[in-house]
Amino acid sequence: MKNPQPKPTEERVTSFDYPIQHTIKLSKNIDPLPARFDEVITNRKSQRTFSGINLQQLSNILWYTAKVKQTFVQENGYILTHRGTPSAGARHPIDILIINQTLLNSNLPHCYNPFEHTLNRLDLSAQLVVNFIEHINAIVNTSNATIIWFIAHPERTEAKYENPESLIWRDTGALINAIQLTCTAVNVNCCPLGTLGEPYISDFFAYSGLFGVGGVAIG
Ligand SMILES: Cc1cc2nc3c(=O)[nH]c(=O)nc-3n(C[C@H](O)[C@H](O)[C@H](O)COP(=O)(O)O)c2cc1C
């Protein structure tokens, strides 16, 4: 495998518009983490049973792991961001989908907007979503869980680097780790899942080049 290398000239990235139906504003009153870091790193463990979480708990977890804390606008207009997780070149090529029928009054995936701290219900085919959830349930029972799924936008990293693929996979690992540690800190179970969620995720966003890069179940 070849090493990633910055391109001499960065390409432009066209923004992707999700098909948004409805927006939920998450609370920005974030609870401090109740556990010490030495307890968190010692107690972290993949747990495969889940119970319901509330919107405040989800808000806390997304805030600490994925919320944009600082932005830098490049000359070509690309917005570099700092968040709770590292990302190669600060490109953050992975967006987050949330599925929890009880919590969000719909089993449609909600896309997390890390700038606004909102969840945005996506107008996707209900049958495709059911097929995706069945695929996940064949691995671990998520009937009481919240599914957090990672969607790669490869062009964000490809625009800056030659041989970018491994950077996107390593960004996914960083997200898994940050989410699992944060869940441990707030006493919520979390299990990473080995499936990429394909072909379901690509089918959600047909012809766009987006694809699934795994996810976690929490609760
Ligand atoms: C990338 C990745 C994929 C994983 N996929 C699954 C999975 O599909 N099902 C599952 O039960 N556990 C999965 N796990 C959890 C591992 O099985 C778990 O991390 C391992 O057994 C070690 O246990 P621990 O996390 O409690 O230390 C995955 C972990 C990672 C990092």
The ligand as an SDF file (V2000), in Angstrom:
LIG
                    3D

 31 33  0  0  0  0  0  0  0  0999 V2000
  -13.4960   -2.3580   13.8440 C   0  0  0  0  0  0  0  0  0  0  0  0
  -14.1950   -3.2300   14.8660 C   0  0  0  0  0  0  0  0  0  0  0  0
  -15.2350   -4.0390   14.4790 C   0  0  0  0  0  0  0  0  0  0  0  0
  -15.9280   -4.8190   15.4200 C   0  0  0  0  0  0  0  0  0  0  0  0
  -16.9930   -5.5570   14.9960 N   0  0  0  0  0  0  0  0  0  0  0  0
  -17.7320   -6.2410   15.9210 C   0  0  0  0  0  0  0  0  0  0  0  0
  -18.9210   -6.9390   15.5250 C   0  0  0  0  0  0  0  0  0  0  0  0
  -19.3290   -6.9350   14.3660 O   0  0  0  0  0  0  0  0  0  0  0  0
  -19.6260   -7.6010   16.4660 N   0  0  0  0  0  0  0  0  0  0  0  0
  -19.2310   -7.6100   17.7820 C   0  0  0  0  0  0  0  0  0  0  0  0
  -19.9200   -8.2320   18.5970 O   0  0  0  0  0  0  0  0  0  0  0  0
  -18.1200   -6.9550   18.1900 N   0  0  0  0  0  0  0  0  0  0  0  0
  -17.3590   -6.2550   17.2960 C   0  0  0  0  0  0  0  0  0  0  0  0
  -16.2660   -5.5360   17.6960 N   0  0  0  0  0  0  0  0  0  0  0  0
  -15.8760   -5.5460   19.0950 C   0  0  0  0  0  0  0  0  0  0  0  0
  -14.6800   -6.4740   19.3000 C   0  0  0  0  0  0  0  0  0  0  0  0
  -15.1320   -7.8250   19.1810 O   0  0  0  0  0  0  0  0  0  0  0  0
  -14.1030   -6.1920   20.6630 C   0  0  0  0  0  0  0  0  0  0  0  0
  -13.4420   -4.9310   20.6240 O   0  0  0  0  0  0  0  0  0  0  0  0
  -13.1050   -7.2590   21.0800 C   0  0  0  0  0  0  0  0  0  0  0  0
  -13.7630   -8.4830   21.3290 O   0  0  0  0  0  0  0  0  0  0  0  0
  -12.3420   -6.8470   22.3250 C   0  0  0  0  0  0  0  0  0  0  0  0
  -13.2430   -6.6260   23.3870 O   0  0  0  0  0  0  0  0  0  0  0  0
  -13.2710   -5.2100   24.1400 P   0  0  0  0  0  0  0  0  0  0  0  0
  -13.6140   -4.1460   23.1170 O   0  0  0  0  0  0  0  0  0  0  0  0
  -14.3580   -5.3720   25.1700 O   0  0  0  0  0  0  0  0  0  0  0  0
  -11.9280   -4.9880   24.7410 O   0  0  0  0  0  0  0  0  0  0  0  0
  -15.5430   -4.8010   16.7780 C   0  0  0  0  0  0  0  0  0  0  0  0
  -14.4680   -3.9820   17.1580 C   0  0  0  0  0  0  0  0  0  0  0  0
  -13.8180   -3.1930   16.2340 C   0  0  0  0  0  0  0  0  0  0  0  0
  -12.7080   -2.2790   16.6810 C   0  0  0  0  0  0  0  0  0  0  0  0
  1  2  1  0
  2  3  1  0
  2 30  2  0
  3  4  2  0
  4  5  1  0
  4 28  1  0
  5  6  2  0
  6  7  1  0
  6 13  1  0
  7  8  2  0
  7  9  1  0
  9 10  1  0
 10 11  2  0
 10 12  1  0
 12 13  2  0
 13 14  1  0
 14 15  1  0
 14 28  1  0
 15 16  1  0
 16 17  1  0
 16 18  1  0
 18 19  1  0
 18 20  1  0
 20 21  1  0
 20 22  1  0
 22 23  1  0
 23 24  1  0
 24 25  2  0
 24 26  1  0
 24 27  1  0
 28 29  2  0
 29 30  1  0
 30 31  1  0
M  END
$$$$
